[in-house]
Amino acid sequence: MVLHLKRVYDSPNAGDGLRILVDRLWPRGVKKEIAQLDYWLKDVAPSSELRKWFHSGSGTFEDFRSRYLEELDCRPETKEALHTLQNLITQSPVTLLYGSKDTTNNHAIVLKEWLEKTT
C-alpha cells in the first residue's frame, strides 16, 4: 500500500498515482482540469456539522480527531466511500488531496492514519 497526502493546490506529479480529493467542499480557486482528479470522495470527509464545529474553534484538534474517527466507524453514508477507497489503495499508489492550509492538523491526516490501520 502506497498512500500519500498532498494539498490540492500543489502541482500534480507522476508519483501521485490515483489522485483522490477527500474534502466535502470543492476547494476555492481550483479548476477541475488543473486538479487532475481521478476521484472525489466527499463522503469520507468529516460531516458538515463536525467541520463547522472544528473551524469555529470550539475544540482542540484531538477533540476533532476523536469525533472524526467515530464518524469514520459509524456513519452509514461513509461506509461505502471508505470501502471504495480501501479497494483503490490496494490496487495502486494513492494520493489523498485536501484543501486545508494547515498541513499538520487536518482531516486528511486522520483519514490516512485510519486507512493505514484498517487496510
Contacts in CASP RR format, 6 or more apart in sequence:
PFRMAT RR
TARGET T0000
AUTHOR 0000-0000-0000
METHOD contacts of the structure
MODEL  1
MVLHLKRVYDSPNAGDGLRILVDRLWPRGVKKEIAQLDYWLKDVAPSSEL
RKWFHSGSGTFEDFRSRYLEELDCRPETKEALHTLQNLITQSPVTLLYGS
KDTTNNHAIVLKEWLEKTT
1 89 0 8 1.000
1 90 0 8 1.000
1 116 0 8 1.000
1 119 0 8 1.000
2 17 0 8 1.000
2 92 0 8 1.000
2 93 0 8 1.000
2 94 0 8 1.000
3 89 0 8 1.000
3 93 0 8 1.000
3 94 0 8 1.000
3 95 0 8 1.000
3 96 0 8 1.000
3 112 0 8 1.000
3 115 0 8 1.000
3 116 0 8 1.000
4 16 0 8 1.000
4 93 0 8 1.000
4 94 0 8 1.000
4 95 0 8 1.000
4 96 0 8 1.000
5 95 0 8 1.000
5 96 0 8 1.000
5 98 0 8 1.000
5 108 0 8 1.000
5 109 0 8 1.000
5 112 0 8 1.000
6 16 0 8 1.000
6 95 0 8 1.000
6 96 0 8 1.000
6 97 0 8 1.000
6 98 0 8 1.000
7 97 0 8 1.000
7 98 0 8 1.000
7 99 0 8 1.000
7 100 0 8 1.000
7 103 0 8 1.000
8 21 0 8 1.000
8 23 0 8 1.000
8 27 0 8 1.000
8 30 0 8 1.000
8 35 0 8 1.000
8 97 0 8 1.000
8 98 0 8 1.000
8 99 0 8 1.000
9 27 0 8 1.000
9 30 0 8 1.000
9 99 0 8 1.000
12 19 0 8 1.000
12 35 0 8 1.000
12 36 0 8 1.000
15 93 0 8 1.000
15 95 0 8 1.000
16 93 0 8 1.000
16 95 0 8 1.000
17 38 0 8 1.000
17 92 0 8 1.000
17 93 0 8 1.000
17 94 0 8 1.000
17 95 0 8 1.000
18 38 0 8 1.000
18 39 0 8 1.000
18 88 0 8 1.000
18 92 0 8 1.000
18 93 0 8 1.000
18 94 0 8 1.000
18 95 0 8 1.000
19 35 0 8 1.000
19 36 0 8 1.000
19 37 0 8 1.000
19 38 0 8 1.000
19 39 0 8 1.000
19 95 0 8 1.000
19 97 0 8 1.000
20 37 0 8 1.000
20 38 0 8 1.000
20 39 0 8 1.000
20 40 0 8 1.000
20 41 0 8 1.000
20 85 0 8 1.000
20 88 0 8 1.000
20 94 0 8 1.000
20 95 0 8 1.000
20 96 0 8 1.000
20 97 0 8 1.000
21 27 0 8 1.000
21 35 0 8 1.000
21 37 0 8 1.000
21 39 0 8 1.000
21 40 0 8 1.000
21 41 0 8 1.000
21 97 0 8 1.000
21 98 0 8 1.000
22 41 0 8 1.000
22 44 0 8 1.000
22 45 0 8 1.000
22 96 0 8 1.000
22 97 0 8 1.000
22 98 0 8 1.000
22 107 0 8 1.000
22 108 0 8 1.000
22 111 0 8 1.000
23 42 0 8 1.000
23 45 0 8 1.000
23 97 0 8 1.000
23 98 0 8 1.000
23 99 0 8 1.000
24 42 0 8 1.000
24 45 0 8 1.000
24 46 0 8 1.000
24 47 0 8 1.000
24 48 0 8 1.000
24 51 0 8 1.000
27 35 0 8 1.000
27 99 0 8 1.000
35 97 0 8 1.000
37 97 0 8 1.000
39 84 0 8 1.000
39 88 0 8 1.000
41 81 0 8 1.000
41 84 0 8 1.000
41 85 0 8 1.000
42 81 0 8 1.000
43 77 0 8 1.000
43 78 0 8 1.000
43 80 0 8 1.000
43 81 0 8 1.000
44 72 0 8 1.000
44 78 0 8 1.000
44 81 0 8 1.000
44 82 0 8 1.000
44 85 0 8 1.000
44 111 0 8 1.000
45 51 0 8 1.000
45 107 0 8 1.000
46 54 0 8 1.000
46 64 0 8 1.000
46 67 0 8 1.000
46 68 0 8 1.000
46 71 0 8 1.000
46 107 0 8 1.000
47 71 0 8 1.000
47 75 0 8 1.000
50 64 0 8 1.000
50 67 0 8 1.000
50 68 0 8 1.000
50 71 0 8 1.000
51 107 0 8 1.000
53 59 0 8 1.000
53 64 0 8 1.000
53 67 0 8 1.000
54 61 0 8 1.000
54 64 0 8 1.000
61 105 0 8 1.000
64 107 0 8 1.000
64 110 0 8 1.000
65 110 0 8 1.000
68 107 0 8 1.000
68 110 0 8 1.000
68 111 0 8 1.000
69 110 0 8 1.000
69 114 0 8 1.000
71 78 0 8 1.000
72 78 0 8 1.000
72 82 0 8 1.000
72 111 0 8 1.000
72 114 0 8 1.000
85 94 0 8 1.000
85 115 0 8 1.000
86 115 0 8 1.000
86 118 0 8 1.000
86 119 0 8 1.000
88 94 0 8 1.000
89 115 0 8 1.000
89 119 0 8 1.000
90 119 0 8 1.000
96 108 0 8 1.000
96 111 0 8 1.000
96 112 0 8 1.000
97 108 0 8 1.000
98 106 0 8 1.000
98 107 0 8 1.000
98 108 0 8 1.000
99 106 0 8 1.000
100 106 0 8 1.000
100 107 0 8 1.000
100 108 0 8 1.000
END
